[in-house]
């Protein structure tokens, strides 16, 4: 490291949990994004809040940038290292601290993953519903305001996080929020840190609201002759008020890739909706009858039902693996992903625009969508050596973002801003950026926390 004194002090705190090895620095240099790795000067592995506090305080006193690192599954460059700084891996912060069954809530350390938590909860009749495609860490999910396939029923991380433990850039440890379902006490600091992408402090613990496992869960797929019909059906189901738990769209290209990658049986290579209904047997029956009528009116096929828990899990694992299925399509490729979100009444127009633009560019772009809440993703494979391909893809992304904003949407429904969407954030919130920067400067005057992310 550039500072021998800082190196010595970090070694005193961490011992062999401080590494300057090139291989270790490479492993913690980026997420699942399109960017070239940026190696930090060192990677550290704290065990508790107090160690994180000491590390941050030392870095702040020496003006050394910090990049927080969870499971490394982010898609917009959030976890890119800083060549003049250190990366703090939270992988040792992986304990479920407390589960309050009677109150449907729990407290976990930042590196606990959603699958780890649900494995612990399954015998208690509870589950955690926020499920992005990757098995991400819950601290990382809070930092990026993550979402998933069940957001249409259960909300996003902003909905289910009731409190946080955050280590600020000056080393101070604060606890935000309360366990109660509501509070009117002061500023909502919890939601200030949710979605802040590590630029205001490091989230080390998360307090979460949980849900009871539904009495009856039914999953099905429905195929359509074209993408517009499938999205129109989804829009009408939501507007009718059917309490569907998941309603996911896969376009024709994505279905072809997912059928092969996930070995799905009895599926057609057509635009498809994946459904799941949560409730009692009688309430699900009523919801399903109306949903089937709406899909038939939009040229949908009969529902194909998952006949077992294993079959249901396979369907949803295929949906969660959509990004990895796309990545498997070639060697030495990269996948440019973008997500936008629009009001549900504008979703058909936005997706139709995206499909037409993709066709105009001659691109093959698998598309998936949490269409129940107006959010969809396009994933485009390209060769990083072909600069003209990247420029074309970025042109498409620019046009899609402009369209989403015209339709009163947002440039990112759940990926976050990171590095890749900084210019887009300026377009969405030109009147907010100065206030955001003022908050950043007040909390982090030395700009050590994940600098260069969200805005410059």
C-alpha positions in Angstrom: 0.0 0.0 0.0 1.0 3.6 -0.5 0.9 4.3 3.3 3.1 2.0 5.3 1.6 3.3 8.5 -1.9 2.5 7.4 -0.8 -1.0 6.2 0.8 -1.6 9.6 -2.3 -0.5 11.5 -4.6 -2.6 9.4 -2.4 -5.6 10.0 -2.5 -5.0 13.7 -6.3 -5.1 13.6 -6.8 -7.9 11.1 -3.7 -10.1 11.0 -4.1 -12.6 8.1 -7.5 -11.1 7.2 -5.6 -8.3 5.4 -4.4 -9.2 1.9 -2.4 -7.5 -0.8 -2.2 -10.7 -2.9 -2.9 -10.0 -6.6 -5.2 -13.0 -6.9 -7.3 -11.9 -3.9 -7.5 -8.3 -5.2 -8.6 -9.6 -8.6 -11.4 -11.7 -7.0 -12.7 -8.6 -5.3 -12.3 -6.1 -8.1 -15.8 -6.1 -9.8 -19.3 -7.6 -9.8 -21.3 -9.4 -12.5 -21.0 -6.4 -14.8 -19.4 -5.5 -18.1 -16.5 -3.5 -16.7 -12.9 -4.5 -16.7 -11.6 -5.3 -13.2 -10.2 -2.5 -11.1 -7.8 -3.9 -8.5 -7.8 -2.2 -5.1 -4.5 -1.9 -3.1 -5.7 -4.4 -0.5 -8.7 -6.4 0.6 -9.7 -6.7 4.2 -12.1 -9.1 5.9 -13.5 -7.7 9.2 -15.4 -10.0 11.7 -17.6 -7.4 13.4 -18.9 -3.9 13.5 -16.1 -2.6 15.7 -13.5 -3.8 13.3 -15.3 -2.2 10.4 -15.5 1.0 12.4 -11.7 1.0 13.1 -10.9 0.3 9.4 -13.1 3.1 8.2 -11.8 5.6 10.7 -8.2 4.8 9.6 -9.1 5.2 6.0 -10.9 8.4 6.6 -7.9 9.9 8.5 -5.7 8.9 5.6 -8.1 9.8 2.8 -8.1 6.2 1.5 -11.2 5.3 -0.6 -13.3 2.3 0.4 -15.3 -0.1 -1.7 -17.8 -2.3 0.2 -18.1 -5.9 -1.2 -20.8 -8.5 -0.6 -21.4 -11.5 -2.9 -20.3 -9.5 -6.0 -23.5 -10.0 -8.0 -24.4 -6.4 -8.8 -24.8 -5.5 -12.5 -24.0 -1.8 -12.8 -20.4 -1.5 -11.5 -21.2 -0.9 -7.8 -18.4 -3.2 -6.7 -15.7 -2.0 -9.0 -12.5 -1.6 -6.9 -10.6 1.7 -6.4 -7.0 1.5 -7.5 -6.0 4.0 -4.7 -8.1 2.4 -2.0 -9.1 -0.8 -0.2 -12.1 -3.2 -0.6 -13.9 -4.3 2.5 -15.4 -7.8 2.1 -18.2 -8.5 4.5 -18.1 -12.3 4.0 -17.3 -13.0 7.6 -20.5 -11.1 8.6 -22.7 -14.0 7.8 -24.7 -14.7 11.0 -28.5 -14.7 11.5 -28.6 -12.8 14.8 -32.3 -13.1 15.9 -35.6 -14.4 14.6 -38.8 -13.1 16.2 -41.4 -15.6 15.1 -44.3 -14.0 17.0 -43.6 -10.6 15.3 -42.6 -11.8 11.8 -39.2 -10.1 11.8 -35.5 -10.9 12.1 -32.1 -9.3 12.3 -29.2 -10.5 10.2 -25.6 -9.5 9.4 -25.0 -8.0 6.0 -23.5 -11.1 4.3 -26.4 -13.4 5.1 -28.0 -14.4 1.7 -31.7 -14.7 1.0 -31.4 -18.5 0.5 -29.5 -18.9 3.7 -32.2 -17.0 5.6 -35.1 -18.9 4.0 -33.4 -22.2 4.8 -33.4 -21.1 8.5 -37.0 -19.9 8.3 -38.7 -22.8 6.6 -39.4 -24.8 9.7 -40.9 -21.8 11.4 -43.7 -21.2 8.9 -42.1 -18.0 7.7 -40.2 -16.8 4.6 -38.3 -13.8 3.2 -40.0 -12.8 -0.1 -37.5 -10.5 -1.9 -35.7 -12.6 -4.5 -33.4 -11.1 -7.1 -32.0 -13.5 -9.6 -28.7 -14.0 -7.8 -28.4 -15.4 -4.2 -27.3 -11.9 -3.1 -26.3 -10.8 0.3 -29.0 -9.0 2.2 -26.7 -6.1 3.0 -26.0 -5.7 -0.7 -29.7 -6.0 -1.5 -30.4 -3.1 0.9 -27.6 -1.1 -0.5 -29.0 -1.3 -4.1 -32.7 -1.3 -3.1 -33.1 -4.7 -4.7 -36.4 -6.3 -5.8 -37.3 -9.6 -7.4 -40.1 -11.8 -8.8 -42.4 -11.4 -5.8 -42.3 -7.6 -5.6 -45.8 -7.3 -7.1 -47.2 -8.9 -3.9 -44.6 -8.3 -1.2 -42.8 -5.2 -2.2 -39.1 -4.4 -2.5 -36.3 -4.0 0.0 -37.6 -0.5 0.9 -40.8 -2.2 2.0 -39.4 -5.0 4.2 -36.4 -3.3 5.8 -37.4 -1.8 9.2 -33.9 -0.9 10.4 -30.2 -0.9 9.7 -26.8 -0.9 11.5 -24.6 1.5 9.5 -20.9 2.4 10.0 -20.4 6.0 8.9 -17.3 7.4 7.2 -16.1 8.8 10.5 -16.3 5.3 12.1 -19.5 6.1 14.1 -21.9 3.1 14.4 -25.5 4.0 14.2 -28.8 2.0 14.3 -31.7 3.3 12.3 -35.4 2.4 12.5 -37.3 0.3 15.0 -39.0 -3.1 15.2 -42.5 -1.7 15.3 -44.6 -1.6 12.1 -44.7 2.2 12.1 -42.9 5.1 13.6 -43.2 8.9 13.3 -39.9 9.6 15.1 -37.6 11.9 13.1 -36.1 11.6 9.6 -36.4 8.3 7.8 -32.7 7.5 7.9 -33.3 3.8 7.1 -34.6 4.7 3.6 -31.8 7.2 3.1 -29.2 4.4 3.3 -31.3 1.9 1.3 -30.2 2.4 -2.3 -27.2 4.5 -1.4 -24.9 1.8 -2.9 -22.2 2.1 -0.2 -21.6 5.8 -0.8 -22.8 7.0 2.6 -21.5 4.2 4.9 -21.4 0.5 5.2 -24.5 -1.5 6.1 -23.4 -4.2 8.5 -26.8 -5.5 9.9 -30.3 -5.5 8.5 -33.6 -5.8 10.3 -36.2 -7.4 8.1 -40.0 -8.0 8.0 -40.9 -11.6 7.2 -44.1 -13.2 5.8 -46.0 -16.3 6.7 -45.6 -19.2 4.2 -48.9 -19.3 2.2 -51.4 -22.1 2.8 -51.6 -22.8 -0.9 -49.1 -22.1 -3.6 -49.8 -22.7 -7.3 -47.5 -22.1 -10.3 -48.2 -22.1 -14.0 -46.9 -20.9 -17.4 -48.9 -19.5 -20.3 -47.6 -19.0 -23.9 -48.6 -16.2 -26.3 -48.2 -15.7 -30.0 -46.5 -12.4 -29.5 -44.9 -10.3 -26.8 -47.5 -7.5 -26.9 -50.3 -10.0 -26.1 -48.4 -11.4 -23.1 -47.7 -7.9 -21.6 -51.3 -6.8 -22.3 -52.6 -9.8 -20.4 -50.2 -9.1 -17.4 -51.3 -5.4 -17.4 -55.0 -6.3 -17.4 -54.5 -8.9 -14.6 -52.9 -6.3 -12.3 -55.5 -3.6 -13.2 -58.3 -6.1 -12.4 -56.8 -6.3 -8.9 -56.0 -10.0 -8.9 -53.6 -10.6 -5.9 -51.0 -12.5 -8.0 -47.8 -13.3 -6.1 -45.6 -13.5 -9.2 -46.2 -12.6 -12.9 -43.0 -12.8 -14.9 -42.5 -12.3 -18.7 -39.9 -14.0 -20.8 -39.7 -13.1 -24.5 -39.2 -15.6 -27.3 -35.4 -15.3 -27.3 -35.2 -15.7 -23.5 -37.5 -18.8 -23.6 -35.3 -20.5 -26.2 -32.2 -19.9 -24.1 -33.8 -20.9 -20.8 -35.5 -24.0 -22.1 -32.0 -25.3 -23.2 -30.1 -24.0 -20.2 -32.5 -25.1 -17.5 -33.8 -28.3 -19.3 -37.4 -27.2 -19.2 -39.9 -29.8 -20.4 -43.1 -29.2 -22.4 -42.4 -25.6 -22.9 -42.8 -23.6 -26.2 -40.4 -21.1 -27.7 -42.9 -18.3 -27.5 -43.4 -15.2 -25.3 -44.4 -16.6 -22.0 -45.8 -15.5 -18.6 -44.8 -17.4 -15.4 -47.5 -17.2 -12.7 -47.6 -17.9 -9.0 -50.6 -17.6 -6.8 -50.4 -17.4 -2.9 -53.4 -17.7 -0.6 -56.0 -20.2 0.5 -57.2 -22.9 -1.8 -60.5 -21.1 -2.4 -59.0 -17.6 -2.9 -56.4 -19.0 -5.3 -59.2 -20.8 -7.3 -61.1 -17.6 -7.8 -58.0 -15.6 -8.8 -56.9 -18.3 -11.2 -60.3 -18.4 -13.0 -60.2 -14.7 -13.7 -56.5 -14.7 -14.7 -57.2 -17.6 -17.2 -60.1 -15.7 -18.7 -57.9 -12.6 -19.2 -55.1 -14.6 -20.8 -57.5 -16.4 -23.1 -58.9 -13.0 -24.2 -55.3 -12.1 -25.1 -54.6 -15.2 -27.2 -52.9 -17.1 -24.3 -52.7 -20.9 -24.2 -54.2 -23.0 -21.4 -52.2 -22.7 -18.2 -49.6 -25.4 -17.8 -49.5 -26.2 -14.0 -46.5 -27.3 -12.0 -47.6 -30.7 -10.6 -45.1 -30.9 -7.7 -42.9 -28.8 -5.5 -39.9 -29.9 -7.5 -41.5 -28.9 -10.8 -42.5 -25.5 -9.3 -39.0 -24.9 -8.0 -37.5 -25.8 -11.4 -39.7 -23.2 -13.2 -38.7 -20.4 -10.8 -35.1 -21.4 -10.7 -35.1 -21.2 -14.5 -36.5 -17.6 -14.2 -33.8 -16.7 -11.6 -31.1 -18.2 -13.8 -32.1 -16.2 -16.9 -29.1 -13.9 -16.7 -26.7 -16.8 -16.3 -28.4 -18.7 -19.1 -27.7 -15.7 -21.4 -24.0 -15.6 -20.2 -23.6 -19.2 -21.1 -24.2 -18.5 -24.8 -20.6 -18.1 -25.7 -17.0 -17.8 -24.6 -15.3 -14.5 -23.9 -18.6 -12.6 -24.2 -20.1 -9.9 -22.1 -23.8 -9.3 -21.4 -25.0 -5.7 -21.3 -28.1 -5.6 -19.1 -30.4 -2.7 -18.6 -33.6 -2.3 -16.7 -36.3 0.3 -16.8 -39.6 0.6 -14.9 -42.8 2.5 -16.0 -46.3 2.9 -14.7 -48.2 -0.3 -15.4 -50.6 1.5 -17.8 -47.6 2.4 -20.0 -45.9 -1.0 -19.9 -47.2 -2.4 -23.2 -46.1 0.8 -25.1 -42.6 0.7 -23.5 -41.9 -3.0 -24.1 -43.3 -2.7 -27.7 -40.9 0.2 -28.3 -38.0 -1.9 -26.9 -38.8 -4.9 -29.1 -39.0 -2.7 -32.2 -35.7 -0.9 -31.5 -33.9 -4.2 -30.9 -35.2 -5.4 -34.3 -34.1 -2.2 -36.0 -30.6 -2.6 -34.6 -30.5 -6.3 -35.7 -29.8 -7.3 -32.1 -30.8 -10.5 -30.4 -31.9 -9.3 -26.9 -33.4 -11.8 -24.4 -35.9 -9.9 -22.3 -37.4 -10.7 -19.0 -39.8 -8.6 -16.9 -41.4 -8.3 -13.5 -44.3 -7.1 -15.5 -46.6 -7.0 -12.5 -44.8 -3.9 -11.4 -43.9 -2.4 -14.7 -40.2 -3.4 -14.6 -38.4 -5.3 -17.4 -34.8 -6.1 -18.4 -33.0 -6.5 -21.7 -29.8 -8.6 -21.8 -27.6 -8.2 -24.9 -24.6 -10.4 -25.7 -21.6 -8.8 -27.3 -18.0 -9.2 -28.0 -16.0 -6.7 -25.9 -13.4 -6.5 -28.7 -16.0 -5.1 -31.1 -16.3 -1.5 -30.0 -18.9 -0.7 -32.7 -21.2 -3.3 -31.2 -21.0 -1.8 -27.7 -21.7 1.7 -29.2 -24.8 0.3 -30.9 -26.0 -1.4 -27.7 -25.5 1.8 -25.8 -27.5 3.7 -28.4 -30.3 1.3 -27.9 -30.1 1.7 -24.1 -30.1 5.5 -24.4 -33.3 5.4 -26.5 -35.0 2.9 -24.1 -34.2 5.2 -21.2 -35.5 8.2 -23.0 -38.7 6.3 -23.8 -39.1 5.2 -20.2 -38.7 8.8 -18.9 -41.2 10.0 -21.5 -43.6 7.5 -20.1 -43.1 8.8 -16.5 -40.9 5.9 -15.6 -37.5 5.4 -14.0 -34.0 4.6 -15.5 -33.6 1.6 -13.1 -36.3 -0.3 -11.3 -33.9 -2.5 -9.2 -30.4 -2.6 -10.6 -29.3 0.7 -9.1 -27.1 3.3 -10.7 -23.5 2.3 -9.9 -21.1 3.5 -12.7 -23.1 2.5 -15.7 -26.3 4.6 -15.1 -24.8 7.9 -13.8 -25.7 9.8 -16.9 -29.2 8.4 -16.9 -29.7 9.5 -13.3 -28.9 13.1 -14.3 -31.6 12.8 -16.9 -34.2 11.5 -14.4 -33.4 13.8 -11.5 -31.6 16.9 -12.7 -33.2 18.9 -9.9 -32.2 16.3 -7.2 -28.5 15.8 -7.8 -27.3 18.9 -6.0 -29.2 17.9 -2.9 -27.9 14.3 -3.2 -24.3 15.7 -3.4 -24.9 17.9 -0.4 -26.0 14.9 1.7 -23.0 12.9 0.5 -20.6 15.8 1.4 -22.2 16.2 4.8 -21.9 12.6 5.7 -18.7 11.8 3.8 -16.7 15.0 3.5 -13.5 13.3 2.4 -15.4 11.3 -0.3 -13.9 7.9 0.8 -17.1 5.8 0.6 -17.4 4.1 -2.9 -16.4 7.3 -4.7 -17.5 7.6 -8.4 -20.7 5.6 -7.9 -24.2 7.1 -8.4 -22.7 10.5 -9.4 -19.3 12.1 -9.8 
